[in-house]
Amino acid sequence: MADKSSEEIELDKRAAERAAAHKEMKLAVGTPAHHAAVKKHTLASEAHAKAVTIAQKAASRSRK
């Protein structure tokens, strides 16, 4: 099995952060911490989206 590229490692890290933030957000529904959890999830989702874009660009470069 080939080693993961730095882009793939970053993508996995961001996906895990996003999943954790999503779980935290769901648990915080109806509490004063919900707004902060939603913001954290939004930021994690944006970082994940950027990591996906970077990984896709890297994958297309490696195929050429």
Order of alpha helices (4+ residues) and beta strands (2+ residues): alpha-alpha
